[in-house]
């Protein structure tokens, strides 16, 4: 039985929330050690920038505030991470460890195009 079309908006919001929670946890790992991050402090500048985007961007995406520009920036960061860190290790994402970065890049690119969905601050601001 197919999923009703009326579910597309709420499921977009669920995708945004799930991706944002997972992305946010990468930022909390880098800045607060929750969960522990394998690189000792002080973090190199590229990891500080990535952590800031993950922490702030993840929080904004979680509540659905400025979703389109934040998701576009996060998508770009994940694409850079994939091509700088993972792609040099091998052609296939399952081999080079870049599956998560690749999926985040495309999920966030989709959110930049589709928006936050109905369960978001953006949607509430547009209604009011």
PAMI-260482 format. One record per residue (C-alpha): residue in one letter; x, y, z. Coordinates in pm, 1 decimal, padded with zeros to 6 digits. Layout:
<recs>
- res|u|v|w
- a|X|Y|Z
...
</recs>
This chain:
<recs>
- res|u|v|w
- x|00000.0|00000.0|00000.0
- x|00155.7|00334.9|-00102.6
- x|00210.4|00617.1|00141.4
- x|-00054.3|00889.8|00096.5
- x|00065.0|01209.6|-00073.7
- x|-00059.9|01406.4|00226.8
- x|00229.2|01258.8|00427.3
- x|00499.7|01418.7|00211.1
- x|00519.1|01739.9|00414.3
- x|00539.9|01576.0|00756.4
- x|00788.7|01318.1|00625.3
- x|01005.4|01601.3|00489.6
- x|01006.9|01745.3|00840.6
- x|01096.9|01404.4|00987.0
- x|01387.8|01370.3|00740.2
- x|01512.3|01719.3|00834.4
- x|01487.7|01648.4|01207.9
- x|01659.0|01307.4|01186.7
- x|01943.1|01439.2|00968.9
- x|01983.8|01748.0|01188.1
- x|02007.6|01545.3|01510.0
- x|02272.1|01321.2|01360.0
- x|02462.3|01617.9|01211.8
- x|02439.6|01812.6|01540.2
- x|02598.0|01523.9|01727.0
- x|02911.9|01563.6|01513.0
- x|02939.5|01924.7|01634.1
- x|02884.4|01836.0|01999.8
- x|03150.7|01569.5|01961.8
- x|03408.3|01817.8|01833.4
- x|03336.1|02094.5|02085.3
- x|03209.1|01917.1|02396.0
- x|03344.4|01562.8|02360.5
- x|02992.7|01414.3|02358.5
- x|03038.3|01152.3|02220.5
- x|03419.5|01155.1|02242.7
- x|03597.5|01282.8|01931.2
- x|03911.7|01092.3|01827.0
- x|04123.3|01402.5|01748.2
- x|04289.3|01562.8|02051.6
- x|04247.4|01934.9|02121.9
- x|04328.6|02186.4|01991.1
- x|04134.9|02110.3|01676.2
- x|04286.6|02210.4|01342.3
- x|04114.9|02509.8|01174.5
- x|03928.9|02295.5|00918.3
- x|03777.8|02080.8|01195.8
- x|03686.9|02392.2|01394.5
- x|03502.2|02531.2|01092.0
- x|03331.7|02196.4|01027.9
- x|03236.9|02167.2|01395.0
- x|03087.2|02517.0|01397.0
- x|02876.3|02438.4|01089.7
- x|02769.9|02106.1|01242.6
- x|02683.6|02258.1|01580.2
- x|02511.6|02580.7|01475.1
- x|02378.5|02446.7|01145.4
- x|02256.3|02127.3|01309.1
- x|02067.5|02324.9|01574.6
- x|01910.8|02556.7|01316.2
- x|01813.3|02265.8|01093.1
- x|01668.5|02080.6|01392.1
- x|01417.0|02358.1|01456.7
- x|01380.5|02440.5|01087.8
- x|01503.5|02800.0|01103.5
- x|01667.9|02948.3|00790.9
- x|01659.1|02594.1|00655.3
- x|01736.0|02663.7|00290.3
- x|02056.7|02869.3|00333.7
- x|02179.6|02661.0|00628.1
- x|02119.3|02334.7|00442.5
- x|02301.8|02472.2|00136.8
- x|02606.7|02562.8|00348.6
- x|02597.0|02224.9|00526.9
- x|02569.6|02044.7|00192.7
- x|02876.0|02226.4|00063.4
- x|03071.3|02147.6|00379.6
- x|02987.0|01778.7|00346.8
- x|03084.4|01775.5|-00021.2
- x|03419.2|01936.3|00065.7
- x|03468.5|01680.7|00344.1
- x|03396.4|01398.0|00104.2
- x|03633.6|01515.9|-00168.9
- x|03914.2|01630.9|00063.8
- x|03913.2|01348.8|00317.3
- x|03738.1|01043.9|00175.5
- x|03769.0|01041.2|-00204.9
- x|04152.5|01028.7|-00200.9
- x|04127.0|00697.1|-00011.7
- x|03938.0|00520.0|-00289.8
- x|03668.9|00543.8|-00552.6
- x|03379.9|00381.9|-00364.2
- x|03218.1|00545.5|-00058.8
- x|03182.7|00208.4|00113.9
- x|03560.3|00164.4|00084.9
- x|03679.1|00519.5|00156.3
- x|03455.7|00573.7|00462.3
- x|03266.1|00860.6|00303.6
- x|02912.5|00723.1|00296.0
- x|02787.7|00952.8|00571.8
- x|02944.8|01265.9|00420.9
- x|02802.0|01179.9|00078.6
- x|02452.4|01114.2|00215.3
- x|02456.5|01432.4|00425.6
- x|02563.5|01634.0|00119.8
- x|02267.5|01510.8|-00085.4
- x|02011.7|01521.4|00197.7
- x|02106.8|01880.4|00276.6
- x|02105.6|01974.4|-00091.8
- x|01751.6|01834.9|-00111.0
- x|01649.4|02034.9|00199.0
- x|01799.5|02349.9|00044.5
- x|01566.3|02297.8|-00252.2
- x|01258.2|02158.9|-00074.2
- x|01259.5|02365.5|00244.9
- x|01195.4|02263.9|00603.4
- x|00849.9|02109.1|00583.2
- x|00543.5|02200.6|00788.1
- x|00690.8|02123.4|01131.8
- x|00940.9|02408.1|01142.3
- x|01000.0|02764.9|01251.5
- x|01021.6|02859.5|00883.0
- x|00670.4|02727.8|00819.3
- x|00535.5|02903.5|01129.7
- x|00692.1|03231.9|01018.3
- x|00539.8|03195.3|00670.5
- x|00193.6|03127.5|00816.5
- x|00207.4|03429.7|01046.2
</recs>
